[in-house]
């Protein structure tokens, strides 16, 4: 059985003028996590949030009592040199080990132009601390919100689910009522949705529908 459904609305679609309030309300409306897109203007052309913003919104949301618990901040680092920010210049598995040693969970993301088989080495590391806790498959090009869902990326999700039935597999980009079934059928259990939640007249219902689509396929 695949891991449980996790709905992680992207605050990139929130009202920045009242970001703390938006974060708090979205969790109250049924979201599990908040997806925080951190962009540096180099790896992707846009600039969004940095560490100070994450620090400021944290008090508005109760922290998770356990790993992957409600209130988790799912920080998607779209930055050119993630190793530099933590003083590392080695392989991805070294960065993952470092993140784990700080008491956090670590994910790894691939964009549409990246083949899924680049992940096998790190996912099959003999050392548990060097293996990611989650894989994010981008279903749009990183860097911009509101793009059209790319179903062509779902075979990556299917292959990951086949190889790693207990892995948290996240999809991000163009997810909403018209595309959630495809993503759930492929095996995704962590769903990032921006405008489908924040732009909805009934965000709580939107979150509920996304969750139900995943849960009925477990």
C-alpha positions, 0 to 999 in steps of 0.5 A, a space after each residue: 500500500 502506498 503512503 497516505 495522501 498528503 496535500 501541500 498547497 503552494 504558498 506561491 499562489 497565496 496573498 503575499 500581503 497577508 502571508 502568515 494569515 493565509 498559511 494559518 488558514 490553509 492548514 485549518 482548511 485541511 492542508 497537511 503541509 505548506 509547499 514553499 517555493 524558494 527561487 534564487 533568480 539563477 537556477 530559475 529566472 524568478 525570485 521568491 522566498 528566502 530564509 527570512 520569510 520562512 522564519 517569519 511565517 513559521 509562528 503562524 503554523 504549529 510545527 509538526 509533532 512528528 516527521 511528515 506531520 501536519 504543519 510541515 514546511 515542504 521547502 522546494 529549493 530551486 537554487 543554483 548551488 544548494 551545496 554552497 548554502 550548507 558548506 558542501 561541495 560533494 555528491 547529493 548523498 552528502 547533502 542529504 546526509 547533512 540535512 538528516 544530521 540537522 534533524 530534518 527530512 530531505 527530498 530530491 526533485 527532478 524537472 521535466 528534462 531530467 530522466 528518472 533513472 538519475 535517482 537510482 543511485 541515491 535511492 539505493 544508497 546502502 546508507 539510510 541517511 544518504 537516501 531521500 525521504 521523498 522524490 518530487 517529480 515536476 509536472 511543469 518547468 520549475 520557476 513559474 506558477 500557473 503552468 499547464 500540467 504535463 502528463 508526459 512526466 507521469 511515467 516517472 511517477 509510475 516507475 518510482 512507485 513500482 520500484 519503491 512502493 513505500 516512498 513518498 512521491 510528490 508531484 508539483 505543477 498544474 494539479 487540480 480537479 482536472 488532473 489529479 486523477 492522472 497523478 493519483 493513478 500514476 502513484 503520486 501521494 503528495 500533491 502540490 496545488 497552488 491556484 487550485 486551492 488558493 484560487 478556489 471559492 471553497 479551498 477546504 472543499 478543493 483540498 478534500 477533493 484532492 485528498 479523496 482522489 489519492 486515498 481511493 487509489 491506495 
